[in-house]
């Protein structure tokens, strides 16, 4: 159910827009999620920029791209979109905290964090995986689950 939602959100975007190539999807809140789930595009490879293929990169990795790489993305007219795994009420689940994270709270052996903005992304260009008012809406589950119950739902197959 959750894998289908991730795939559907990204595929709906990449196939329904005016162009079907040169998207870079910056994956916000996917650091731990990618241990169990996938995204329907290849991961970022600097050598593939010139081919203008769609790619994905973790937010944590995007924040560390050099100015030269960002300039190359601009030169090849990449359209940058943040894909927001907005599942938890208290932040984004990560396995380790880095300099791109703002507040962090220990949670279930990992951390819930907030993110600092990346200067070369546009915040309004965001694809939310889940409903922004209540992430559980439309998932056919109790819409009042707390973050611990959401964690269990996410990682219990």
Secondary structure as the mmCIF struct_conf table of DSSP 4:
data_model
#
loop_
_struct_conf.conf_type_id
_struct_conf.id
_struct_conf.beg_label_comp_id
_struct_conf.beg_label_asym_id
_struct_conf.beg_label_seq_id
_struct_conf.end_label_comp_id
_struct_conf.end_label_asym_id
_struct_conf.end_label_seq_id
HELX_RH_AL_P HELX_RH_AL_P1 UNK A 2 UNK A 16
BEND BEND1 UNK A 17 UNK A 18
BEND BEND2 UNK A 20 UNK A 21
STRN STRN1 UNK A 23 UNK A 28
TURN_TY1_P TURN_TY1_P1 UNK A 29 UNK A 29
TURN_TY1_P TURN_TY1_P2 UNK A 31 UNK A 32
HELX_RH_3T_P HELX_RH_3T_P1 UNK A 33 UNK A 35
TURN_TY1_P TURN_TY1_P3 UNK A 36 UNK A 36
BEND BEND3 UNK A 40 UNK A 41
STRN STRN2 UNK A 42 UNK A 43
HELX_LH_PP_P HELX_LH_PP_P1 UNK A 44 UNK A 44
HELX_RH_3T_P HELX_RH_3T_P2 UNK A 46 UNK A 51
TURN_TY1_P TURN_TY1_P4 UNK A 52 UNK A 52
STRN STRN3 UNK A 55 UNK A 58
HELX_RH_AL_P HELX_RH_AL_P2 UNK A 59 UNK A 62
TURN_TY1_P TURN_TY1_P5 UNK A 63 UNK A 64
HELX_RH_AL_P HELX_RH_AL_P3 UNK A 67 UNK A 75
TURN_TY1_P TURN_TY1_P6 UNK A 76 UNK A 77
STRN STRN4 UNK A 79 UNK A 84
STRN STRN5 UNK A 88 UNK A 88
TURN_TY1_P TURN_TY1_P7 UNK A 89 UNK A 90
STRN STRN6 UNK A 91 UNK A 91
STRN STRN7 UNK A 92 UNK A 94
BEND BEND4 UNK A 95 UNK A 96
TURN_TY1_P TURN_TY1_P8 UNK A 99 UNK A 100
STRN STRN8 UNK A 101 UNK A 107
TURN_TY1_P TURN_TY1_P9 UNK A 108 UNK A 109
STRN STRN9 UNK A 110 UNK A 115
HELX_LH_PP_P HELX_LH_PP_P2 UNK A 116 UNK A 118
TURN_TY1_P TURN_TY1_P10 UNK A 119 UNK A 120
BEND BEND5 UNK A 121 UNK A 121
TURN_TY1_P TURN_TY1_P11 UNK A 123 UNK A 124
BEND BEND6 UNK A 125 UNK A 125
STRN STRN10 UNK A 126 UNK A 128
BEND BEND7 UNK A 129 UNK A 130
BEND BEND8 UNK A 132 UNK A 133
TURN_TY1_P TURN_TY1_P12 UNK A 135 UNK A 138
BEND BEND9 UNK A 139 UNK A 141
TURN_TY1_P TURN_TY1_P13 UNK A 143 UNK A 144
HELX_RH_AL_P HELX_RH_AL_P4 UNK A 147 UNK A 155
#
